[in-house]
């Protein structure tokens, strides 16, 4: 699965995560540091399993199943908000 931001989405890194702006609608979204880590991994070409591995490297006590579920939940939310295309 290849994830890319839609053409109308701009991003700005902030101290505790990432801000996304849909220039078409003027709506903003904020990802915390964990969400930003996952999204950045996906945008660099990582698949969901690899993004979950990145998450577990950052948070070693996170169970593998939970990491994969969290990545899936984030991807679903980003798709629902029409911020990314797959």
N, C-alpha and C positions, 0 to 999 in steps of 0.2 A: 504494500500500500504506500503510495507516494502522497504526502500531504504538502499542500502549498496554500499560502494565503491568497484570498481573492484579490483581484487587482485594485479594489477600492479600499483595502485595509492598509493602514499605516501603523507602525509600531514605535514605541519609545521605551527604552529600558529605564527603569527607576530603581531606586535603592533596594526595594523589597519585591521586585518582580518585573512585570511587563504590562504596558498599557497598549491596548489595541483600539484604533479609531476606524469606524466605518465611515469613510468620507462621503459616501452616498447618502447615508441617513443621519450622520452626525452623532451616532451613538458610540459611547465608550465602553470598554470592558477592561477590567484589571485582573491580571493573573498574579498570584503570589509567586514566590521564588520557586516553589515546587512545580507549579503549572508552567512557568517560564522555562524551567529546565527541560521538561517533557516536550513542550512545543518546539523549542529550539532544536532538540534532538530530532524530532520528526521532520522539521523543515530542512535539516541537513541530510535527510535521506534515511534516517533510522526507521525501521519498522516498529510496530507497537511492542514486540517482545524486546527488541534492543533498547527502546526508550525505557521500558520497565527495568532493564538491567542498569541503565544509567541512574535511574531513580534509586535502585537498591545500592548502587555504589555510593551514592550521596547519603543514603539513610540505611545503613547495613542491618538494622534491626527490623526493617520492614519486610514482612513475609512476601515471597515471590508472587503468590496468588493475589495478594492485596495490591502490589505494585502494578500487576497486569490489569486488574480491575480498575484501578485509579486512572491508568492511561486510557483505557476504553471509555471510561466516563468522561474524561476530558475531551477526547476526540468526538464523542457523541454531542457534547455540549457545544463545541466549536462548530460542528456541522449544523446543529439546530439553529445556532445564531447566524449561520451563513457567513462565517468568518474564514473558513477554509474550504478548499475543494480537494477531492480525493481522486 
